[in-house]
Amino acid sequence: MKKRIVLSWSGGKDGCLALHTLIDQGYEVVSLVTTAPKELGRTFGHGERTEMIQLQGEALSIPVHFIECSFESYTEQFVQALHFLKNKYHISGIAFGDLYLQGHREWGEQVADAAGVEALYPLWTKKEAALDSLENFVKSGYQAIVIRVREDILDESWLGRIIDDSFLQDIQKTTSCPMGESGEYHTYVFDGPLFSKKIQLEQADRIQLKTTQKLEFHCYRLV
């Protein structure tokens, strides 16, 4: 019998690679878990519209569970949501797509422990292996686009770039972690082996935020 788990999901390449790895390892991912600030309709992680995350869930045939929370109640609401999901889906664990940031792993293990489930890190590796992780994604068949960049690391020319061989070569010329593990850039996955349909993205504007720039899509649909 497959172990039933949920996966922390922000819509980017790390989560998608984690999903593929977990399925290959024999896990049954019964829900994608995404945090969203109350009343904003956007994700906590990347500031993406929740509708775009919902489209990914539909394309992957995996339901999305949104955890509505504030910055102050983030951990508390996350633990409560895990208790709810544990009762609803009879899960044994929650997986995260983190690569090597120990602080992130410690937090994930703490919330999992508080909910009485296991914390899984299928992509966990050493910082020096981040380039190998990016190469694995490029070869995976998934398609992701850069939707947000930290201005102190990457300029606006990186917005809208596809994570491909060209990206793999160019990111090595910057000071960014190849996988953007410290938030140097964020991505959105719109197609790949586990997708039953592709997500078509159109009409993008560039938006200036405090320390980042992001792409805001006004048209997105399954095709």
N, C-alpha and C positions, 0 to 999 in steps of 0.2 A: 504493500500500500504506500502510495506517494505521501511524503510529508507536505501538509498544507501550510503555506506561509503567505504573508503579504510583503509587498516591496515598497519602500519609501521612494517616491517618484516625483521628479521635478520636470520631466519632459525632455531631458537632455541625453547626451550620448552615454554618460556613465551609467545611469539607471537602465538604459536600454541594453547596454553590454552586460550589465548584471543580470537582467531578465533572461537574456539568451543563455548566459552561463548557468543560471539556476535551473532552467528547463532542461538543458543538456545534462545536468547533474541529477535529474530525476525529481526535482521539486515541482509541486503544483502551486503556481502563484494565483491565488484566488481573488486578490484585489490589489490595486495600485493605491498607495496612500499619499495624499498631497495636502500640505498645510496651506491655508489661505486666510489672510487677515479678515476679520469680520466686516461684512458689508462692502468690501472693495471689489470682489469678484475677480481677484488676481491672486497668483500664487505667491507664497512667502519667499521661495527660493529665487525665482528669476523675474518676478513681477509680470508673469505671463497671464493672459486671459484664461480663466478657468474653462471656457468653452473650447480652447485649443487643447487643453489637457483631456477634456471629455472626448474630443475627436480621436485622440491617440488610444484611449480606452476602447472606443468603438472599433477602431481599426485593428486592435490587438485582441478583441473579444474578451477583455478583462475589465470588470467594473472598477470605477474609480471611487474612492471614498475620500471626500474632502473634510479635513479637520479645520473647522472654523475656530480661530484663536487670535489672541493678541500677543504682542511681544512679551508682555508680563506673564501671561498665562500659558505660554507656548509649551513648556514641558508638562505641566499639569494636564492640559487638554490632550496632549499626545498620548500620555499614559491612559487617560480615560478612554480615548479612542481605541487603543490597543485592547483594553478590557472588553469593549463593545465588539470589536472584530473577533476576538478570541471566542466569545460566546456565540456570535453569529455564524462564523465559518469553521470553528473548531481548529484554529491554527495553532501550530507549535512554535512559530517563530516569525520574526520580521527581518528582512534583508535590507542592507544599505549599499549604495554604490561607491562609498568612500574608498580612496586608494591608499593613503599613507598618513593623513593627519590624525595623530593620536588623540587629540582633544575631541574630535568628531566621533571617533570610535568609542571613547569612554562615555560620552553622552548617550550614544545609541545603546550601549550595553546597560547603562543605568536605567533608561526608560523601559527597555525590554525586560530587565530583571524586575522592575516595579510592577510590570503587568504579568509576570510569570511566564514569559516566553523567551525563546532563544534569539540572540542577535547574530545575524549572519553577514559576513563580509566577503562575498565571492571574488571580488577584484583586488583584495588587499595585497599590497606589494611594497617594495622599497621605493623611495623617492627617485632613486637613480634609474628605476625601471619604467618611469612614466612614459618615456618615448616609445618603449615597446608596447605599452598599453594603447597608445594612440595609433600605432601601426596596426595593432590587432583590430581596432575599430575600423580603420580605413579598409582593411581587407575583409571585414565582416559582411559587407553587402548592405549595411544600413546607411541611410542618407540623413545627414544632419547639417543644419545651417547655423552660423554664428548669429545670435540674436542680441547679445549684450557684451560690451567690452569695458574694462577698467581703463580709464584715460591715462593713468600714470604708467601703464604698461603697454597698451596697444591703442593705436589711433583708429579713427572712424573707418579707415579703408578696410579694416578687418570685418566690419559688419556686413552680413549677407554672404560671406564666403562659405563655401561648402567644405566639409571636412573630407578632403581627398589627398592624393599624393602631393599636390602642389602645396596645400596647407601644411602637410607633414614636413615638407622641406623648409618652408618659410618660417614656421613657428620656432624652428631651431636657431634662427638668426636673431631672436628676441630674448629678453630676460624672463619671459613667461615660462611657467611650468608647461611642458608640452600638452598636458591634459587640462590645464587651467584649474588645477586643484585648489588654488587659493582665490578663486573667483576672477582670474585674469580675463576669462571669457566664458560665456554660457552659450549653450546650443539648444536647438529644438530638432528632434528626430521626426521626419515626415514620411519615411518609407523604409522598407527592409524585409528580410525573410519572414518575420513573424506577422507582418502587416497584411491583412486581407485586402485592404485598399490603401491607396496613396493619399496623403493630405496635400492638397494644392494650396499654396500660399501666394497671395497677390496683394497689390496696392500697399506697399510698405513705406512708412515715414520714419525718418530718423528723429529720435527724441533725446534731448539733452537733459540729463539728471544731474545730481550733485557731483558725483565722482565717476559716473558711467554714462555711456550712450547706449541706446537700445533701438532695435527695430520694432515698430508697431505695425502689425498686419491688420488691414481692415477687411480683408476677404480671405476666408479659409473654408475649405470643404473637402469631403471625401470624394475621390474619383476612382 
